Amino acid sequence: MGSRLVRGTAIAAGVAAVVGAGVGFALGKPVQDEDVVPARRLAADVCERLGDVSALLPKASNARLVRAGTDAVTCSAGVSRRQASTFSTATVKVTITPYGGKLAAAGEAPYTPEAMARKAFERSPLKAIPGRPYSTKGDRTANGLAGESFTTRVLVQRADVVVLVEYTANPVLEETAQQAATVLADRAIWETK
C-alpha cells in the first residue's frame, strides 16, 4: 500500500512538473515596462524640413513654420483675420505625433508603436480618402457665406507617425485647399521617415 502511495505521488508530481513547464513555456516570461518601445524623437529641424509654405499664405505674411512641442510637434504659420490688413487670411498648422508602444493585457505581447498609431488614426471621425499610398482621412468645412473660405483637415498615418494638417484660408477654392493640405501632410510623413 505504501509503495502505491509513493508511486502515485511521484506520478502526480511528474505530471504537475510537465504541465507547469508547458504552461510556463506557452505563456512566456511576464511583460515588463522595459519591453515597451518608447515613441521616437523627431528631428529638431522637422518644421524647417517641411519647406516653404508661402504659396499657402497671403503675401507679406510670415511663411516660416514655427515649432512648438517636444513629443508631438506642431508647426504653424499664417495670418489670422485680426492680424490681416487685406481680405486675404490663411493659417496652416501641421501636428506630427510619433506613437510609442503600450502594455497590453496580462500574458499578451505589448502593443507596437505602429499599432498605437493605427488605433489613434482609426478613432478619428474624419472620412477615409481612398486611393492614397498612406492611410488618409480628411474633411472640409465652409466658413462664411460666400463659399470661398474653407477649413481643410487631412490626417495621414504611416508606421508609428500620425500627421494632421489643418489649413484655413480665405479666399481659396475648395479643391485647392484640400490638395495643398494633402501635399503638406505627405511632405511631413516623408520628412519623418
N, C-alpha and C positions, 0 to 999 in steps of 0.2 A: 504494500500500500504506500509506503514511504517513497519507494523509487518511482511509482506512478506520479505522485505529487511533485517530486523533484523534476521528473521528465516533463510533466505538464507545465510547470513553472518555467522551465528552460525554453520550451517551445513558445510559450506566450511571450517571454522576454525577447526571443529571437524575432518573432513576428512583429512585435512593437518596435524593435530597432529598425527592421526593414521598412515598415510603414512610416516611421518617423523620418528616416533618411529620405524616403521617396517624397514625402510631403515637403520636407525642407529643401530638397533639390527642385521641386516643382515651384515653390514659392520664391525661391532665391533669397538673397540677403535683403534685409529691410532697406528701403529707400531713405537716404539721408539728405539733409539740406544741401550738402555739397555736391550731390548728384544732379541738382537742378542747374541748367545752363542759364547764366545771367544774360540780360539784354546787352547787346554790344553798344559801344560808344560810337557816336557819329563823329566824323572829322570836324575839327574846329572851324574849317572854312566851307562847310557844306552849303551855306547860303550863297557865298561868293561863287561856288561851283555851278549854281543854277543859272548864272549868267545874267545878261542884261534883260530886264523886263520893261524897258522904256516903251516898247511898242504896245504894251497893255495899258499904259497910263497916259494922262494928258501931258502935253508939253509943259516944261518948266516945273514938273513935279520931281520929287526925289525917286529916282528909278532904282535905287540901291536897296536890295533886300537886307533888312536889319534882323539880326538873330536874337532870339530870346529862348531861354530854357537850356537845360543840360541833358536830360533824359529824352523827353520828347522835344524836338527842336521846332520852333515856329519862326519862319522867315516872312516878314511883311514889308510892304511898301505901298505908297499911294497918297492920294489927296481925298479927304472927306469933303462932304458938302459944306461944312462950316469953314474949312480952310480954302475952298476954291473961290477964285475971283471970276471964273467964267462958268458957263453952264456945264462944262465937262468935269466929271469926277470919276475916280476909279480907285479901288483898293484891291490888293491881291495879298492873300495870306496862304502860306504853304506850311502845313504841320506834318512833320516826319516823325513817326513813332516806331522805334525798334522794340520788339517784344522779347521778353525773356521767358524761360520755362516756368513751370509751376508744379508743385507737388500734386499728385493725383490721389485717388482713394487708396486705402491700405492695401498693400500687396500688388499695386499696379505701378508700371513704369511712370516716371514723371512726364508731364506734357512737354513737348518740344517747343522752342520759340516759334517755329512755323505753325504749329497747331494753335498756339495762343493768338498769333496774328490772324489766322483764318477765323477763329471764333469772334474776334473783335470786328473783322470785316463783315462777317455774316450777320452780326447783330445790328448793323447799320440799316436804318429804314429807307435808304436811298434805293433807287431802282437799278437793276442789273443792266449793263450795256454789253450786248453780245458782240462777238467777232473781234475781240481785243486780245493782244498777246498776253496780257496780265489780267487777273480778275479785276473788273472795274464796275463801279456803280456811280450814278450821278443823278442830279436833278437841277431844274432851273425854276426860279421864282421871278415873276414880273413885278417890278416896283413901279408905282405910279400908274398913270392912266394912258400915257402916250404909247406904250408898247416898245419903248426904246431904252428901257433901264431894266437890267436883269442882275440877279444874284445867281451865279452858277457854282455848283459844288460837284467836284469829281473826287471819288475815293478809289485808290488803286492799292492792291496788295500783291507783294511779291516776296516769297520766302518769309523772313521774320520782320518785314517792314510794311507799314501801312502809311500811305501818303494821302492827305486830304488837302485839296486846293479849293479855296473859296475866292471867287472873283466877282466883284460887284463893279459895274460900270454904267455910265450914262453920258452920252448916248452910245449904244452898242447894238449890233444885230444879235439876235438870239443864238444863231448858229456860230457866229464868230466868237462869242463868249464861251460857248461850250468847247469849241475847238482849241481856243487858247488855253483854257483850264486843263484840258486833256493833255496837250503838249507839255505844259509845265509839270504836270503830275508824272508823265513819263520821264521827263528830264530828271526829276527828283529821284525816281526809282533807279534810273541809270547811275546817278551820282552816289547812291548809297550801296552799290554792289560791292 
